[in-house]
Amino acid sequence: MPNETDSTFSDDSSATAPQATVTTDTATLEDFIELHRGESLLTKEATEFASGLQANRVVIGGRSDSGKTTLIASIYERFNHGTFAGYLFAGSDTLIGFERICHHSRLVSNRLEPKTERTARAVSHRFLHLRVCKENKGHTHRDLLLSDVSGEEFQAAINSEEDARALSLIRFADHFVVLSDGARLADVSRRQEERRFVKLLILSLIQIEYLDKSSFVDILFTKDDVIERTGDACKDFIKMIEGEIRDSFEKLLGRLRFFSIAARDEKYKRDIADGVDGVLPSWIEDSPLDKNQPSRKLKMPPITGEFDKYFQRILPQAFE
């Protein structure tokens, strides 16, 4: 009887193995999904990233060492610990950027004291993205773009109209935040200079119409832990500044508010981002262009740089 061999298990080396079909079609650009590098977004990258994204834009200004980058880092670090200001962290496309600015405040940096790296003017305009959701409404996400501009640019803006106009991103911000350095306010020899800086910065931006009756402006007195240790004289001086700014500018702006914060207490007696929970929810939820607000459309300005292209592209409904 002939020997029958199951061809399925045959080890005959001469058997021809089935040949895989190789496709040679060239993939098109639509076949790829672009992944963000996770770094802070510079202007061109932010334009591409934010196209179509309904994110509130918060521009944070102030002189060098006033605490701008520290404020941004402290918000991110608080979300690392859980719920903050009634919100939960829901993601970020700039996680590496956040980690970079937080690195110098951590033990791994081997620094004796926590310190946030200053924003260099060479890379002055960068954006950090934060996505959050309300603690009891996890399915509803909100996006923030936080802009960190070097202090040198704001210091130059009070002395030069040309330098002030270089800050054109302020025109399209949902919130403009001015940090007043609490350490300077606590120092009798420097407090008058700080008072003058804050007032002149707001005045300069109003004069070139970067701030107007459609603008939401918050003044944050930073390093409140230092102010608290200085005593009542410093607190009285801050109240005087508040009164002067209200009298001079409140009627010229859409909204003007004042807060005291301690992004990172030098003595470790306060939580990180202490006081920021009082202002953060409005940055997330409020906008001068909210449909419930009176119409505040802007005239289409001439395109003078990449920032103008960026904001006109992601928020066309803001313009007439």
C-alpha positions as MATLAB code, in Angstrom:
seq = 'MPNETDSTFSDDSSATAPQATVTTDTATLEDFIELHRGESLLTKEATEFASGLQANRVVIGGRSDSGKTTLIASIYERFNHGTFAGYLFAGSDTLIGFERICHHSRLVSNRLEPKTERTARAVSHRFLHLRVCKENKGHTHRDLLLSDVSGEEFQAAINSEEDARALSLIRFADHFVVLSDGARLADVSRRQEERRFVKLLILSLIQIEYLDKSSFVDILFTKDDVIERTGDACKDFIKMIEGEIRDSFEKLLGRLRFFSIAARDEKYKRDIADGVDGVLPSWIEDSPLDKNQPSRKLKMPPITGEFDKYFQRILPQAFE';
ca = [
       0.000    0.000    0.000;
       1.446    3.313   -0.933;
       2.775    5.450    2.005;
       0.612    8.585    2.333;
       2.218   11.631    3.874;
       0.252   14.595    5.197;
       1.630   17.508    3.247;
       0.880   19.822    6.119;
       3.638   18.342    8.284;
       5.998   17.264    5.511;
       9.610   18.243    6.112;
      10.457   17.808    2.463;
      12.889   20.636    1.852;
      11.919   20.705   -1.740;
       8.369   21.748   -0.869;
       7.605   25.229   -2.023;
       6.586   27.550    0.823;
       3.748   29.942    0.182;
       5.063   33.362   -0.837;
       3.979   36.434    1.102;
       2.345   39.116   -0.943;
       4.347   42.319   -0.804;
       2.569   45.540   -1.535;
       4.559   48.337   -3.050;
       2.034   51.126   -2.663;
       3.627   54.308   -1.396;
       1.989   55.711    1.752;
       0.576   59.188    1.449;
       0.809   61.958    4.011;
      -2.758   61.234    5.053;
      -1.663   57.771    6.229;
       0.470   59.256    9.012;
      -0.519   60.801   12.316;
       1.804   63.544   13.467;
       2.820   63.239   17.094;
       3.938   66.306   19.016;
       7.425   66.239   20.456;
       6.148   67.313   23.860;
       8.398   70.374   23.979;
       7.201   73.923   24.536;
       5.601   75.275   21.402;
       7.268   78.119   19.548;
       5.181   80.380   17.327;
       5.092   78.290   14.158;
       4.516   75.067   16.095;
       1.772   76.658   18.149;
       0.078   77.830   14.967;
      -0.015   74.314   13.559;
      -0.977   72.725   16.860;
      -3.728   75.130   17.828;
      -5.433   75.329   14.453;
      -9.061   74.602   15.221;
      -8.436   74.151   18.956;
     -10.773   76.224   21.119;
      -8.241   77.035   23.824;
      -8.182   80.074   26.068;
      -4.933   81.963   25.676;
      -3.296   83.392   28.783;
      -0.367   85.763   28.279;
       1.674   86.221   31.449;
       3.827   89.330   31.696;
       6.137   90.985   34.163;
       9.741   91.967   34.671;
      12.545   89.431   34.921;
      12.443   87.300   38.093;
       8.869   88.312   38.907;
       7.828   84.647   38.829;
       6.230   84.102   35.402;
       7.790   80.722   34.656;
       7.491   79.706   38.316;
       3.749   80.373   38.169;
       3.312   78.144   35.112;
       5.446   75.400   36.669;
       3.529   75.551   39.955;
       0.181   75.058   38.212;
       1.510   71.958   36.467;
       2.987   70.586   39.693;
      -0.271   71.053   41.600;
      -2.102   69.000   38.976;
       0.536   66.297   39.456;
      -0.707   66.028   43.037;
      -4.380   65.660   42.090;
      -7.378   67.962   41.928;
      -6.591   71.678   41.830;
      -9.066   74.566   41.850;
     -11.891   72.125   41.138;
     -10.213   70.639   38.052;
      -8.348   67.461   37.151;
      -5.410   67.152   34.789;
      -6.593   65.681   31.484;
      -3.434   65.828   29.398;
      -0.884   68.051   27.719;
       0.894   68.118   24.392;
       3.874   69.879   25.987;
       4.723   67.529   28.848;
       8.449   67.675   28.167;
       8.262   71.458   28.114;
       6.595   71.450   31.522;
       9.156   68.993   32.893;
      12.013   71.178   31.660;
      10.809   74.277   33.475;
      10.100   72.249   36.636;
      13.439   70.404   36.710;
      15.463   73.011   38.626;
      12.921   73.050   41.469;
      13.276   69.323   42.152;
      15.707   67.273   44.206;
      17.018   65.520   41.118;
      18.521   68.831   39.964;
      20.892   68.717   42.996;
      20.196   72.381   43.754;
      20.256   73.530   47.367;
      17.116   75.636   46.829;
      14.200   75.233   44.395;
      14.705   77.500   41.412;
      12.805   77.841   38.156;
      14.862   78.495   35.060;
      14.355   81.966   33.600;
      12.928   82.387   30.139;
      15.750   83.525   27.879;
      14.934   86.320   25.472;
      16.355   84.268   22.595;
      13.415   81.871   22.976;
      11.102   84.423   24.516;
       7.792   83.395   22.988;
       6.867   79.861   23.881;
       3.567   78.213   24.668;
       2.671   75.455   27.086;
      -0.520   73.480   26.621;
      -2.712   72.256   29.460;
      -5.929   70.255   29.189;
      -8.186   69.972   32.245;
     -11.680   68.796   33.139;
     -13.971   69.684   35.997;
     -13.759   67.283   38.909;
     -17.420   66.287   38.629;
     -17.653   66.520   34.818;
     -14.814   64.387   33.546;
     -16.140   64.192   29.998;
     -15.871   67.957   29.405;
     -12.350   69.051   28.588;
     -10.967   72.588   28.524;
      -7.687   73.686   26.948;
      -5.293   76.438   27.966;
      -2.314   77.854   26.120;
       0.006   79.573   28.583;
       2.502   81.965   27.038;
       5.784   82.630   28.806;
       7.492   85.781   27.512;
      10.851   86.950   28.800;
      10.819   89.811   31.294;
      13.267   91.815   29.213;
      10.604   92.273   26.546;
       8.139   93.780   28.987;
      10.793   96.003   30.489;
      11.667   97.262   26.999;
       7.988   97.820   26.192;
       7.581  100.603   28.749;
      10.387  102.608   27.137;
       9.779  102.017   23.445;
       6.593  101.918   21.374;
       8.358   99.705   18.862;
       9.209   97.176   21.575;
       5.670   97.396   22.935;
       4.245   96.609   19.491;
       6.463   93.531   19.323;
       4.165   92.052   21.992;
       1.320   91.729   19.499;
       0.169   88.395   20.952;
      -1.429   90.397   23.793;
      -4.053   91.745   21.387;
      -5.507   88.279   20.941;
      -5.156   86.932   24.476;
      -8.258   85.907   26.403;
      -6.444   86.974   29.560;
      -3.482   89.266   30.083;
      -1.819   88.673   33.444;
       0.679   91.130   34.921;
       2.907   89.864   37.717;
       4.126   92.413   40.218;
       7.196   91.139   42.036;
       6.436   90.785   45.735;
      10.122   90.722   46.642;
      10.564   94.165   45.091;
       7.436   95.471   46.792;
       8.774   94.225   50.123;
      12.045   96.117   49.560;
      11.672   99.800   50.465;
      14.472  100.753   48.061;
      12.811   99.047   45.061;
       9.054   99.229   45.634;
       8.547  102.584   43.904;
      10.299  101.270   40.802;
       7.984   98.233   40.767;
       4.920  100.443   41.211;
       6.034  102.565   38.243;
       6.731   99.501   36.076;
       3.270   97.964   36.481;
       1.459  101.228   35.777;
       3.610  102.124   32.764;
       3.275   98.648   31.258;
      -0.521   98.800   31.313;
      -0.491  102.383   30.055;
       1.872  101.539   27.188;
      -0.335   98.681   26.015;
      -3.497  100.797   26.230;
      -1.875  103.593   24.225;
      -1.120  101.252   21.309;
      -4.564   99.632   21.665;
      -3.277   96.199   22.610;
      -5.465   96.521   25.704;
      -8.953   98.023   25.523;
     -12.518   97.576   26.748;
     -12.501   93.999   25.489;
      -9.487   93.018   27.614;
      -9.527   90.849   30.730;
      -6.571   91.931   32.870;
      -5.416   90.370   36.135;
      -2.720   91.868   38.359;
      -1.017   89.204   40.479;
       1.147   90.272   43.393;
       3.621   87.396   43.588;
       5.703   86.022   46.464;
       2.975   86.725   48.983;
       4.960   84.704   51.518;
       7.674   87.380   51.374;
       5.092   90.175   51.616;
       3.468   88.500   54.615;
       6.771   88.404   56.489;
       7.474   92.071   55.686;
       4.514   93.433   57.605;
       1.604   95.840   57.286;
       3.541   98.662   55.638;
       4.075   96.574   52.519;
       0.430   95.472   52.454;
      -0.688   99.091   52.717;
       1.592  100.002   49.821;
       0.023   97.262   47.687;
      -3.464   98.545   48.508;
      -2.355  101.982   47.359;
      -1.126  100.508   44.043;
      -4.450   98.714   43.570;
      -6.332  101.969   44.108;
      -4.142  103.887   41.663;
      -4.480  101.255   38.941;
      -8.258  101.039   39.393;
      -8.650  104.803   39.208;
      -6.440  105.068   36.129;
      -7.442  102.041   34.043;
     -10.564  100.207   35.222;
     -12.919  102.131   32.913;
     -10.605  101.509   29.950;
     -10.585   97.701   30.315;
     -13.175   94.947   30.061;
     -12.285   93.540   33.467;
      -9.604   94.348   36.014;
      -8.861   92.175   39.055;
      -6.166   91.802   41.722;
      -4.837   88.679   43.451;
      -2.016   87.759   45.811;
      -0.223   84.462   45.216;
       2.785   82.475   46.404;
       3.692   80.098   43.582;
       6.506   78.568   45.632;
       6.950   79.512   49.294;
      10.646   79.838   50.090;
      10.016   78.613   53.656;
       7.791   75.687   52.558;
       4.935   76.819   54.811;
       2.397   77.097   51.976;
       1.245   74.765   49.271;
       2.649   75.149   45.786;
       0.608   77.658   43.750;
      -0.971   79.094   46.885;
      -3.690   81.563   45.905;
      -3.651   80.552   42.233;
      -6.831   78.517   42.724;
      -8.673   81.826   43.059;
      -7.814   82.958   39.535;
      -7.243   79.785   37.498;
     -10.937   78.817   36.995;
     -11.662   82.105   35.240;
      -8.686   81.598   32.904;
     -10.156   78.244   31.963;
     -13.812   79.244   31.652;
     -13.992   82.952   30.805;
     -13.223   84.765   27.576;
     -14.035   88.261   26.295;
     -15.345   86.507   23.194;
     -17.732   84.245   25.075;
     -21.107   84.104   23.399;
     -22.735   85.300   26.626;
     -20.637   88.449   26.622;
     -21.515   91.556   24.572;
     -20.032   91.491   21.080;
     -16.406   92.592   21.229;
     -15.096   91.814   17.782;
     -11.834   93.396   16.771;
     -10.959   95.136   13.563;
      -8.737   92.971   11.426;
      -5.226   94.301   12.128;
      -2.410   94.311    9.595;
      -0.352   91.140    9.709;
       2.999   92.200   11.138;
       4.455   88.892   12.297;
       3.995   85.225   13.070;
       1.909   85.943   16.186;
      -0.683   87.803   14.110;
      -0.936   84.855   11.708;
      -1.201   82.465   14.658;
      -4.106   84.140   16.434;
      -5.992   85.109   13.279;
      -5.817   81.510   12.158;
      -7.045   79.863   15.361;
      -9.661   82.480   16.250;
     -11.171   83.963   13.080;
     -14.478   84.633   14.844;
     -12.784   87.332   16.912;
     -12.543   89.696   13.956;
     -15.016   91.727   11.955;
];
